[in-house]
Each structure stands twice: as structure tokens, then as C-alpha cells.
Amino acid sequence: MLIREQVYWLFMETHDPAAVLDLSSVGCQVPLAEIYRTTDLTDFSG
């Protein structure tokens, strides 16, 4: 997940399905569960 912090971008990795993508520069918060609700997140690592 990339988050803009003033003049730079911050990369954050999460495995928490309850995490929220905070787009404060546009006044929006998006739950990751909403983004991936129709995506098969099966682990393909073998």
C-alpha cells in the first residue's frame, strides 16, 4: 500500500483484512476488504 506523507510516498505492507487505505489528501478512507471483496486471495506460494 502506498501512502502519501506530505512530499514523499510511504510503502506499507499489510496482511490485515481490516486495514484501511487512508487517502487523507482527498478526504477518503477505503477499507481494503472493500477493494478485495470479489478477489480470490488464495495463497499461490506453493
A tleap script that builds the chain and sets N, CA, C and O, in Angstrom:
source leaprc.protein.ff14SB
mol = sequence {
  NMET LEU ILE ARG GLU GLN VAL TYR TRP LEU
  PHE MET GLU THR HIE ASP PRO ALA ALA VAL
  LEU ASP LEU SER SER VAL GLY CYS GLN VAL
  PRO LEU ALA GLU ILE TYR ARG THR THR ASP
  LEU THR ASP PHE SER CGLY
}
set mol.1.N position { 0.852 -1.147 0.000 }
set mol.1.CA position { 0.000 0.000 0.000 }
set mol.1.C position { 0.911 1.227 0.000 }
set mol.1.O position { 1.872 1.286 0.766 }
set mol.2.N position { 0.617 2.185 -0.840 }
set mol.2.CA position { 1.382 3.431 -0.877 }
set mol.2.C position { 0.564 4.536 -0.234 }
set mol.2.O position { -0.618 4.703 -0.533 }
set mol.3.N position { 1.195 5.279 0.640 }
set mol.3.CA position { 0.538 6.383 1.335 }
set mol.3.C position { 1.373 7.631 1.146 }
set mol.3.O position { 2.586 7.612 1.356 }
set mol.4.N position { 0.737 8.702 0.754 }
set mol.4.CA position { 1.478 9.956 0.576 }
set mol.4.C position { 1.586 10.673 1.914 }
set mol.4.O position { 0.579 10.919 2.579 }
set mol.5.N position { 2.788 10.999 2.296 }
set mol.5.CA position { 3.078 11.736 3.523 }
set mol.5.C position { 3.731 13.060 3.131 }
set mol.5.O position { 4.950 13.132 2.977 }
set mol.6.N position { 2.941 14.079 2.974 }
set mol.6.CA position { 3.383 15.419 2.582 }
set mol.6.C position { 4.092 15.389 1.238 }
set mol.6.O position { 3.414 15.360 0.211 }
set mol.7.N position { 5.421 15.393 1.186 }
set mol.7.CA position { 6.135 15.486 -0.088 }
set mol.7.C position { 6.726 14.141 -0.552 }
set mol.7.O position { 7.425 14.103 -1.564 }
set mol.8.N position { 6.462 13.054 0.158 }
set mol.8.CA position { 7.006 11.768 -0.246 }
set mol.8.C position { 5.938 10.685 -0.104 }
set mol.8.O position { 4.901 10.897 0.524 }
set mol.9.N position { 6.209 9.527 -0.694 }
set mol.9.CA position { 5.301 8.382 -0.615 }
set mol.9.C position { 5.881 7.351 0.335 }
set mol.9.O position { 7.095 7.148 0.372 }
set mol.10.N position { 5.023 6.704 1.100 }
set mol.10.CA position { 5.418 5.697 2.073 }
set mol.10.C position { 4.810 4.362 1.652 }
set mol.10.O position { 3.599 4.267 1.455 }
set mol.11.N position { 5.645 3.329 1.512 }
set mol.11.CA position { 5.171 1.995 1.171 }
set mol.11.C position { 4.921 1.224 2.452 }
set mol.11.O position { 5.784 1.166 3.327 }
set mol.12.N position { 3.737 0.632 2.562 }
set mol.12.CA position { 3.400 -0.172 3.731 }
set mol.12.C position { 2.823 -1.492 3.264 }
set mol.12.O position { 1.974 -1.517 2.374 }
set mol.13.N position { 3.274 -2.594 3.854 }
set mol.13.CA position { 2.737 -3.904 3.550 }
set mol.13.C position { 1.850 -4.335 4.703 }
set mol.13.O position { 2.200 -4.158 5.870 }
set mol.14.N position { 0.711 -4.896 4.371 }
set mol.14.CA position { -0.188 -5.374 5.418 }
set mol.14.C position { -0.816 -6.696 5.011 }
set mol.14.O position { -1.019 -6.973 3.829 }
set mol.15.N position { -1.115 -7.496 6.007 }
set mol.15.CA position { -1.827 -8.758 5.799 }
set mol.15.C position { -3.138 -8.731 6.572 }
set mol.15.O position { -3.820 -9.748 6.699 }
set mol.16.N position { -3.476 -7.572 7.076 }
set mol.16.CA position { -4.677 -7.385 7.885 }
set mol.16.C position { -5.861 -7.052 6.988 }
set mol.16.O position { -5.883 -5.984 6.377 }
set mol.17.N position { -6.845 -7.941 6.894 }
set mol.17.CA position { -8.009 -7.670 6.040 }
set mol.17.C position { -8.856 -6.495 6.545 }
set mol.17.O position { -9.704 -5.984 5.814 }
set mol.18.N position { -8.630 -6.075 7.774 }
set mol.18.CA position { -9.377 -4.941 8.323 }
set mol.18.C position { -8.638 -3.614 8.131 }
set mol.18.O position { -9.102 -2.577 8.604 }
set mol.19.N position { -7.493 -3.637 7.440 }
set mol.19.CA position { -6.713 -2.422 7.216 }
set mol.19.C position { -7.494 -1.437 6.339 }
set mol.19.O position { -8.370 -1.822 5.564 }
set mol.20.N position { -7.151 -0.170 6.485 }
set mol.20.CA position { -7.834 0.892 5.746 }
set mol.20.C position { -6.803 1.720 4.998 }
set mol.20.O position { -5.795 2.138 5.567 }
set mol.21.N position { -7.064 1.954 3.717 }
set mol.21.CA position { -6.226 2.829 2.909 }
set mol.21.C position { -6.692 4.257 3.157 }
set mol.21.O position { -7.814 4.622 2.807 }
set mol.22.N position { -5.825 5.059 3.762 }
set mol.22.CA position { -6.175 6.433 4.124 }
set mol.22.C position { -5.690 7.397 3.049 }
set mol.22.O position { -4.486 7.603 2.892 }
set mol.23.N position { -6.615 7.980 2.316 }
set mol.23.CA position { -6.299 8.969 1.285 }
set mol.23.C position { -6.708 10.337 1.812 }
set mol.23.O position { -7.608 10.986 1.279 }
set mol.24.N position { -6.022 10.760 2.875 }
set mol.24.CA position { -6.404 11.989 3.567 }
set mol.24.C position { -6.285 13.228 2.683 }
set mol.24.O position { -6.967 14.224 2.923 }
set mol.25.N position { -5.424 13.177 1.663 }
set mol.25.CA position { -5.280 14.344 0.789 }
set mol.25.C position { -6.561 14.638 0.014 }
set mol.25.O position { -6.778 15.762 -0.438 }
set mol.26.N position { -7.411 13.614 -0.134 }
set mol.26.CA position { -8.704 13.816 -0.802 }
set mol.26.C position { -9.873 13.520 0.136 }
set mol.26.O position { -11.023 13.448 -0.296 }
set mol.27.N position { -9.566 13.349 1.430 }
set mol.27.CA position { -10.612 13.137 2.431 }
set mol.27.C position { -11.345 11.820 2.289 }
set mol.27.O position { -12.568 11.770 2.416 }
set mol.28.N position { -10.606 10.750 2.027 }
set mol.28.CA position { -11.239 9.453 1.781 }
set mol.28.C position { -10.493 8.351 2.521 }
set mol.28.O position { -9.265 8.359 2.596 }
set mol.29.N position { -11.249 7.404 3.067 }
set mol.29.CA position { -10.681 6.212 3.673 }
set mol.29.C position { -11.377 5.005 3.054 }
set mol.29.O position { -12.605 4.926 3.042 }
set mol.30.N position { -10.582 4.061 2.539 }
set mol.30.CA position { -11.129 2.901 1.846 }
set mol.30.C position { -10.692 1.631 2.565 }
set mol.30.O position { -9.496 1.352 2.649 }
set mol.31.N position { -11.643 0.858 3.086 }
set mol.31.CA position { -11.287 -0.419 3.702 }
set mol.31.C position { -10.741 -1.383 2.642 }
set mol.31.O position { -11.350 -1.544 1.584 }
set mol.32.N position { -9.602 -2.022 2.916 }
set mol.32.CA position { -9.041 -2.961 1.955 }
set mol.32.C position { -9.996 -4.109 1.668 }
set mol.32.O position { -10.012 -4.642 0.559 }
set mol.33.N position { -10.785 -4.489 2.652 }
set mol.33.CA position { -11.766 -5.556 2.442 }
set mol.33.C position { -12.740 -5.183 1.326 }
set mol.33.O position { -13.185 -6.059 0.584 }
set mol.34.N position { -13.073 -3.917 1.198 }
set mol.34.CA position { -13.973 -3.458 0.137 }
set mol.34.C position { -13.297 -3.564 -1.228 }
set mol.34.O position { -13.944 -3.925 -2.212 }
set mol.35.N position { -12.013 -3.257 -1.297 }
set mol.35.CA position { -11.275 -3.336 -2.555 }
set mol.35.C position { -11.187 -4.787 -3.031 }
set mol.35.O position { -11.358 -5.069 -4.217 }
set mol.36.N position { -10.921 -5.697 -2.105 }
set mol.36.CA position { -10.663 -7.093 -2.465 }
set mol.36.C position { -11.853 -8.019 -2.257 }
set mol.36.O position { -11.682 -9.237 -2.322 }
set mol.37.N position { -13.034 -7.505 -2.015 }
set mol.37.CA position { -14.171 -8.373 -1.672 }
set mol.37.C position { -14.546 -9.368 -2.768 }
set mol.37.O position { -15.102 -10.420 -2.454 }
set mol.38.N position { -14.268 -9.083 -4.025 }
set mol.38.CA position { -14.594 -10.012 -5.104 }
set mol.38.C position { -13.346 -10.671 -5.680 }
set mol.38.O position { -13.398 -11.241 -6.770 }
set mol.39.N position { -12.223 -10.600 -4.960 }
set mol.39.CA position { -10.957 -11.149 -5.428 }
set mol.39.C position { -10.629 -12.427 -4.677 }
set mol.39.O position { -10.759 -12.487 -3.455 }
set mol.40.N position { -10.206 -13.443 -5.407 }
set mol.40.CA position { -9.771 -14.691 -4.791 }
set mol.40.C position { -8.348 -14.481 -4.277 }
set mol.40.O position { -7.420 -14.336 -5.072 }
set mol.41.N position { -8.174 -14.464 -2.979 }
set mol.41.CA position { -6.860 -14.223 -2.383 }
set mol.41.C position { -6.168 -15.500 -1.954 }
set mol.41.O position { -5.457 -15.525 -0.950 }
set mol.42.N position { -6.381 -16.563 -2.723 }
set mol.42.CA position { -5.740 -17.832 -2.437 }
set mol.42.C position { -4.223 -17.687 -2.486 }
set mol.42.O position { -3.685 -17.037 -3.383 }
set mol.43.N position { -3.550 -18.282 -1.539 }
set mol.43.CA position { -2.085 -18.212 -1.481 }
set mol.43.C position { -1.494 -19.093 -2.583 }
set mol.43.O position { -1.713 -20.305 -2.598 }
set mol.44.N position { -0.745 -18.483 -3.502 }
set mol.44.CA position { -0.162 -19.206 -4.611 }
set mol.44.C position { 1.320 -19.505 -4.405 }
set mol.44.O position { 2.022 -19.798 -5.373 }
set mol.45.N position { 1.806 -19.439 -3.181 }
set mol.45.CA position { 3.236 -19.646 -2.925 }
set mol.45.C position { 3.659 -21.112 -3.059 }
set mol.45.O position { 4.852 -21.412 -3.108 }
set mol.46.N position { 2.699 -22.010 -3.118 }
set mol.46.CA position { 3.008 -23.416 -3.375 }
set mol.46.C position { 3.316 -24.141 -2.154 }
set mol.46.O position { 3.598 -25.338 -2.202 }
savepdb mol mol.pdb
quit
